[in-house]
Amino acid sequence: MPTQDELKLQAAHEALRFIEPGMVVGLGSGSTATLFIKLLGEKVKKGLVIRGIASSEDSAKLGAELGIPIIDFHSATEIDVTIDGADEVAPGLALIKGGGGKLLREKIVASASKKFIVVADASKLVQTLGKFPLPIEVIPMAQPLVSKKLELLGLHSKIRQAKDGSGNYITDEGNLILDCGPTVIEDPIALGEKISAITGVVEHGLFINFANLALIAGESEVKQYTRESQIP
Ligand SMILES: O=C[C@H](O)[C@H](O)[C@H](O)COP(=O)(O)O
């Protein structure tokens, strides 16, 4: 049986089929998107001409190291296709993202993308979002207020800590991440609107109506899911 890392690699590999010469490609963040960036870097070394817009400092650095020309929204305001990972993929291709803390720039990149393709292994498929704690990016000064208001929505939040033990995790934009739940998110659109209405919230990790396609690697194959697909 393939390992989870092997499955992630298979999904990332499948995404290469959607890249054409001359495209502006959105570079996602996280372990699966990183595998895709590495594969894309190999193609660029062999002569593929594309430009990348990165969804995090990490992905920008990696892309540049691999020889992918990294541009920003001053050079192009439209992205042909973005390849990114997800923490949960539910029916309708409703997603939770932000497990790696990059949700804000990821959502900006997704919002500028003509096509947004999720790459993941089958463990990310769920019927209902929320088992993975929902990440919310908040302005540091507002955190206690935001946490209190999230409680009123039934969301118990914790400030994310940096993995190296240096204290609070700080995003690329200098903010905090609150991880909320686990919970059961029956109506992600309604919940997203309520969270966004809290002053001090910068962005949340619910990505609804962003993804057009998901490439999900299971034991025997990489399956394509659209918004109409049943999630097994
Ligand atoms: O902030 C991180 C991103 O949203 C990632 O794309 C997400 O957490 C999935 O990451 P991974 O591919 O490592 O499971």
The ligand as a Gaussian input file, in Angstrom:
#p B3LYP/6-31G(d) Opt

LIG

0 1
 O       -1.643000      26.713000       5.107000
 C       -1.448000      25.682000       4.482000
 C       -2.235000      25.203000       3.366000
 O       -3.580000      25.555000       3.360000
 C       -1.999000      23.764000       2.931000
 O       -2.277000      23.733000       1.567000
 C       -2.846000      22.753000       3.679000
 O       -2.600000      22.846000       5.059000
 C       -2.561000      21.307000       3.196000
 O       -1.232000      20.997000       3.457000
 P       -0.614000      19.575000       3.198000
 O       -0.539000      19.385000       1.723000
 O        0.751000      19.641000       3.840000
 O       -1.494000      18.564000       3.881000

